[in-house]
Amino acid sequence: MNEIVHTINSPYYGTIEQVVTQPLDHVYEWETLFLVKTGEGKLEHINIGVSGHLLSIEVSQGEEITPVTVLGTLRDDLLITGSE
């Protein structure tokens, strides 16, 4: 069976306010993985459009991030799910 590993990057400049999940956790599509406080002071949720198991978390609370920062990696469970 093929394995697909996704890299989770930050879309924002800011600071990690909270790491919501831990390595090996199973996460669902669009589930919040990280909370980021942007340079404008907004609290943004970071998520990914696939479900699977987190392989790694590469950042910690309080860390400064940019749009090229790798936040973690996720192994896709390759399950097709639907939502309205």
Residue pairs with C-beta under 8 A, 6 or more apart in sequence:
1 78
2 78
3 75
3 76
4 75
4 76
4 78
5 55
5 73
5 74
5 75
5 76
6 48
6 50
6 52
6 73
6 74
6 75
6 76
7 70
7 73
8 33
8 46
8 48
8 70
8 71
8 72
8 73
8 74
9 67
9 68
9 69
9 70
9 71
10 34
10 36
10 46
10 65
10 66
10 67
10 68
10 69
10 71
11 46
11 67
12 36
12 38
12 44
12 46
12 65
12 67
13 38
13 39
13 65
13 66
13 67
14 36
14 37
14 38
14 39
14 44
14 64
14 65
15 36
15 37
15 62
15 63
15 64
15 65
16 34
16 35
16 36
16 59
16 60
16 61
16 62
16 63
16 65
16 71
17 35
17 36
17 37
17 43
17 61
18 34
18 35
18 61
19 33
19 34
19 57
19 59
19 60
19 61
20 32
20 33
20 34
20 35
21 27
21 31
21 33
21 54
21 57
22 54
22 57
23 54
23 55
23 56
23 57
23 72
24 53
24 54
24 55
25 53
25 54
26 51
26 52
26 53
26 77
27 33
27 48
27 51
27 52
27 53
27 54
27 74
28 51
28 81
29 47
29 48
29 49
29 50
29 51
29 81
29 83
30 47
30 48
30 49
31 47
31 51
32 45
32 46
32 47
33 46
33 47
33 48
33 54
33 71
33 72
34 45
34 46
34 59
34 71
35 43
35 44
35 45
35 46
36 43
36 44
36 46
36 65
37 43
37 44
38 44
46 71
48 74
50 74
50 76
50 77
51 76
51 77
51 79
51 81
52 74
52 75
52 76
52 77
52 78
53 74
53 75
53 77
54 72
54 73
54 74
55 72
55 73
55 74
55 75
56 72
56 73
57 71
57 72
58 69
58 70
58 71
58 72
58 73
59 65
59 69
59 71
59 72
65 71
